[in-house]
Structure formats: structure tokens, C-alpha cells
Amino acid sequence: MQSEAQINHAVEEYADMVKRVCFYHLKNEADTEDVFQNVFLKYMLHDEPFSSREHEKSWLLRVAINACKDYLKSFFRRSVVSLEVLDEIEDEERESHREVLEAVLSLPVKYKDVIYLHYYEGYTAAEIGKIIGKKENTVYSLLFRGREMLKERLGGEGFDE
Amino acid sequence: MTNRVQDAFSSITADTELKESTKRYLNKKYQENICPRRRKGLRLTVSFACAVLLFVMGAAGYSWVQMPVSYVSIDVNPSIELALNRFDRVVAVTAYNPEGEEIVNGLSLKGKKYTEAIHEVVECDGMRAYLSGSSEVVLTVAAEESREPQLDRGVRRCAGHMGQGCHNACADISVISQAHECGLSFGKYNAYLKLLEYDSSITAEDCKDMSMAQIRELIREYESGSQSDGESTAIPENSRDGNEGSAGKDGNGNDSGNGSGCGNGNGNGNGNGSGYGNGNGNGNYGGTSPCKRRHHHGNDHD
């Protein structure tokens, strides 16, 4: 089990990251809070030490993604996708980012993961493969198709690798 | 576009409220996770204690049910003792001589009502051989005072069913341990005690090899003897004291009615050499027959 200080530090350090993963998977704030707390609970109960901060970060990402997927799998949570999460973003920000976020949220789950991990967290295809448990080549094709879909939805403006 | 995606995601942050509530939640869980070792230990202790308690109660109940509180002794020549629990069911069967053992081996009496068990013992094939015309079955009951009348009634009924040659008696429950020390069933021991009243030299060892019919016969003789002729009872004492070793030969002299005894020192090999005399004038039959039988049994054992 991690120490109390480690736990508090991890919450401060990775809260935004975990929140984002929850955000693009889940549909409302209540679900997000559930999963969010659950992820850090798993972190707390994790017995083995992390070899590096990078290791810790990718571990948390993997746990967060799996926790979200597990949460969505539980049958009583299977409801239609709502974009309720978007309403919680601050007003002025919402305006500028709504379009992009809506586009990302409307992607199938497997594309959302790679898009987020690649474009926001800056992971390479190989690293993403490790986190989500897929082959590097699979990640490449997911990235490619995901980008295509985003281009289509956002009017195809300058999507770089 | 990369920037647009990045910016869009950057706008999503965990608010302080979420962080704080998560910390509170984790802190609570953290305490629970540190304590549970103690709590788990407590739970384990409690469940263990429950299990032990249950086991002890079960064991106590079982021993309560299985504890013998009264006894019925069946003696012909085979001596069998039935130990009964509070519900008058047989919980243990003990044979006190090889003949009894033979009979007991062929029967399963445990758990049966005592009347049923008595019937079964008396009517089994092994017992039939001992139930000839002159034999006597003695059913002896030993129980606490409160239970004795009821048991006695039941045994009496059994005895009544079996007809002639079946007697019943009651023994003091304190006699049992003494009887078992001597290796006798208490039924036989009870009879031995009665015999001892008339003949202080008789030992439990002697009775061991005698059948109940023989013992009772002797008692009857003493009883009738003491009633009819006070003097003659004293005579056998003399004769026995005088010639222990040759008492067997003197058996012939019973005809004379002088109360010579019959010895049994040779027969069973234990060499106690005590003899039984019959003081009444015409008691030749009673005097000789125990000896003969006695010898017979003695050989069997050897």
C-alpha cells in the first residue's frame, strides 16, 4: 500500500490527467467522481513500488482507462451517450473548445484513447500500445483512422502527426 | 490541429472540490485499511470462539446423552451389563466373562430401549444354550433412586415375559464400581454380597466362575438352612477349615448329612482352596453340583 503522503501527492499530480480520461469516457459528473476516486483507491492499494515517475504515470493511465471501460460495461450504466460533461466546462472556454471536444467525444472509445494519449499526453505508438495493451501497428491504424474521423468532423484543417 | 486538441483537453481540469473529496475518501479508506488487520483478527477470533463454543456445546450435549446413569445387569452364566442413558437407551454393553462376550459380539444393542435390549440378549441363539431347565436369569437394576422404580417395573415386566427361572433384583448404584474392580458384573456381585452375608470366606473370584443358578442355589440353601437349623450352618465352616485340599473327596460324604463340604481348589487353577459346605442334613445335591460345574467351567477357562 502507498503511504498517505504519496497518495496525496499523486492526487495533486495526476488529478487532471485522470479527470480527462474520465471525461472522454464517461457521461456525467457523478460517474466521473466515482471512477476518479476508484482509480486513486487502486493506486493507494498498489503494493509494488513504481520504478519511475513515467512508470507511475503510465500505470495510472492504464488503470484509469480500464476503470472507465469497466464502469461503462456494468449494465446499469449502459445508457445513451450524453454530452453532459461539456456543460460543466467554464463558459468562455466551452465556446472555444466545444467543437473539438464534441468531435473527440463522438469518436468510438478505442479512437478516443489513442487520440488523447497521442495528441495530448504525447505518447508514441509503441508507448500507447503498452498502455492500452495493443500492438504498435494496431495503434498506428487506430491513430490514422481516428485522425481521419476528426478531420472529417472538424472540417479537415491541418491535422499533423 | 494538434494544438487545438491539446488546448481543448487542457481546458479540462480536476477542480479542487474533486481533489479534496477524493483525498477525504482515500484517507477514510486508508484508515480502514490499516485497522482491518485488527478488525479482521477480531472477526476471526469471534468466529473461532463461536466455533469452539458450538463444538463444546455439542460435545457437552453428546456426553450428556451418552452418559450412563443407570445399569441393568443380565446374569445367567454369561454376565452382561447394559449401561443406560437418561432416556433409558443402551449406551454401552459390557461382558464380564467370555461367555458373555460371545453373546455380546453377535448383537448390536446400542441405542435400543433397555427392555428391547434385554429381550434381545435373552432370546438370542447364543444365550439359548445357557437357558436350560435349571438355569436362572437374573436381571439386576442399579439406578438413582428417582429412576429405579420405573426401571425396575420395566425389568420386572421383562422378567415376567420370560417366565420361569427369571428373577430380578435391585442393587445399590454405589456397588457398581466395587463390582467392576473385582471384574464382576454388578448383578453377580450383588448376589455375591448376599452370599457373603452367610459365608464370609467366599471371595469374588469364586463367584466369577459360578453361574447365577449356582450362587442363588447356595443362597437359598443358606437361607433355608438358617431358618430350619441354626446349628448345622456352623458345621461346614469346620469341615472347610479342616480339610481344604481334600474337600472334593469329602463330597461323597454328603450322604451322611454331616455337612461336609466340597472343595474346588484344584479345578480352576487359582488355588484358593475354599470350599462350600452344606449344613443341612439332606443337602447332598446342592453341595456336589456346584463343584462339578465349577470344575467344568474351570477347565473351560484354562
Interface residues (C-beta under 8 A of the other chain):
Chain A: M1 E4 I7 N8 V11 E12 A15 D16 V18 K19 R20 F23 T32 E33 F36 Q37 F40 L41 M44 L45 I89 E90 E93 R94 S96 H97 V100 L101 V104 I115 Y116 Y119 Y120 L150 K151 L154 E157 G158 F159 D160
Chain B: M1 T2 R4 V5 Q6 D7 A8 F9 S10 S11 I12 T13 A14 L18 K19 S21 T22 K23 Y25 L26 N27 K29 Y30 N33
